[in-house]
């Protein structure tokens, strides 16, 4: 299914929808991290998200994907499970590529699906480190125009 590009900035009253997408995406894509970690992080994430630039992908008046940026750093890229592999993540990344000379993010080493997706979008691994909060290995990845 080809999706049309319908990306816009988040409205302030959509924060709970954004948090729900973030929570579900992290629980399903990070099985080695205790689910309770994500629930405990919601308030911290909410405080962060309202300060950042958030773009949403809307399809048939439903928010199906998000990308949260702090400058050129991608804090979160999440797509609802039933809409994955439909070009939504790619469209959100492309939207950001149009506005920056480089993009940086971190991804858990175990999340091979995300790593392969990012490599297909011309991101490369810059560094490998341990996340102190989760005790999981993370990769720092970057795209440069």
C-alpha positions, 0 to 999 in steps of 0.5 A, a space after each residue: 500500500 502506497 501512502 501519501 505524504 501527510 506530515 505536520 507538526 503536532 498540536 498540543 492536544 495530541 500529546 497523549 496520542 503521541 505518548 501512546 504511540 511511543 509507549 507501544 512502539 518501545 514495548 514491542 520493539 525492545 523485548 529485552 527491556 522490562 516493560 515497566 521501564 517504559 511505563 515509568 518513563 512516560 512522565 519524563 518523556 512527556 516533559 521532553 516531548 512538549 519542548 521538542 519539534 514533533 512531526 506526525 504522520 496522519 493517515 485518514 485522520 489517524 496519527 500513525 507515526 511520529 518523529 521527535 527532534 531536538 535540533 538534528 537529533 532524532 529522539 524518537 521515530 515510531 510507527 504504529 505496528 499495523 502501519 509499519 512497512 508502508 513508507 511512513 517511517 521513510 517519509 518522516 525521515 525524508 521530511 527531516 532530511 530536507 531540513 538538516 545537513 545531518 541527522 543523528 540518533 541512537 538505536 538499541 543494538 538488539 533492534 535489528 529491524 530498525 538498524 536495517 531500516 536506518 541503513 536503507 536510509 543511508 545512516 551509518 554506525 558512528 559509535 557503540 555504547 552501553 545505555 546506563 538506564 537499561 544496561 543495553 548496548 546502543 548504536 549511535 547512527 548518523 546520516 550526512 547529506 
